[in-house]
Amino acid sequence: MPLRSARSGRVSRDPVHHPLFARCYARVSVSAETRMGMAGVRERLLAGLSGRVIEIGAGNGLNFAHYPGTVSEVVAMEPERVLRKLAVESALRSEVPVDVVPGAAEALPVKSEAFDAAVVSLVLCSVRDVPRALGEIRRVLRPGGEVRFFEHGRGGGRAMTLTQRALDRTLWPPLSGGCHVARDPVGALRDAGFELGPYRRMSMPEKGPRLPTSYCVLGTAWRPALEEP
């Protein structure tokens, strides 16, 4: 299955272009590995995975160091050019094979039923069309294939939810690379036809004030092994 790698430099257009946000995110996310405990979250997110994995919205590639040796290959999609270049650098340091390629979540340039697992990590908040993106993930997973997810979204009671919705309608998406803080990732996975496994709601950071971005969920879902006709 041929894929155009970001290393080739042959991509002329990017489906997402947020260079200023990308540079800011790259700095903040590296700091969060230790300051907010994100490295431990990534370990739990990816533990036990095996076979061929597709990662959607790989960002600057901070997950790559945490994939277990049982993973045979990671195809990491990242549509934003600045982040994709950083992800390529991370891929070169990874102990498992990682191919970083351009591509939007709503139109994955890979064959159907080609992967054993999919990883979405802080990405469903920013995709333009969540149902379409999840439909694509379901398409490229083999029947029974696994989804590992760590996402932020709606939470914190009525007052916080109203605040989140107000932010989504006004300043937050244009200031943060298209991010939305009031989405419901668990509900979206269920609506897309995935079978939900265990998941845990948590706050990031675990200590300190609760922000509109603090409400997260870490869990597992599956593409049904037997599809309805």
C-alpha positions, 0 to 999 in steps of 0.5 A: 500500500503506497503512502507518500511520506512527509520525508519526501517533501512532495506534498504541495498542499496541506489540509490544515495550516496553523503554523503559529498555533503549531509552534506554540502547541509544540512547546507547550506539549513538550513541557506538559510531558512532565509538568502535567503528567502527559508521559504517563497518560501516553504510556497507559494509552498505548500499553498492550497494542500490537500489529499495525497501527494508524495514529490520527493527528500525530502532532509533533510525535510525542506518542511515538516513544511510548509504543510497545515493541509488539507494534509492527508499524505505525502510520502516523497522519498529521495534516499540519506541516510544522507539526508534521516536520517535528513528528518526522524527527520524533519518528527517527528516534522511535524504537518501532517503525513509524511512517509520518504522512500527510492526510486529514482525518475525514479522508484517510489515504489508506486502504480499508481494513488495513490496520489492527488498531487506531490511536486518537489523542487530543485530535477529535476536538479539532477535526472539522467533521467528527462523524466523518472522521470516525467513519474513516477510522472505522473503515480502515480498521479490520473487523474487531480492530481497536481504538485507543483514545485520549480526548478532552471535551465537555465536562464540569457541570452546567456552568462550565458546559455553558462556558465551553459552548460559548468559547466554541462559538467565539474565540477558542477555535480560531485561537487554538488551531480549530480546537473545540472544548465542548465536544463529547468524544465518548458519545461521538464514538458510540454514535459512529458504531464503535463498541465502547470498552472501559474508559476513565474520565480524568482532569488534566492537570489532576491538581489545580484549577479546572479549566475549560480544557481540563475534562478528559477521557482515556479509554478503548473502543472496538470496531464490531467484529460482526457488522450488521448487514 
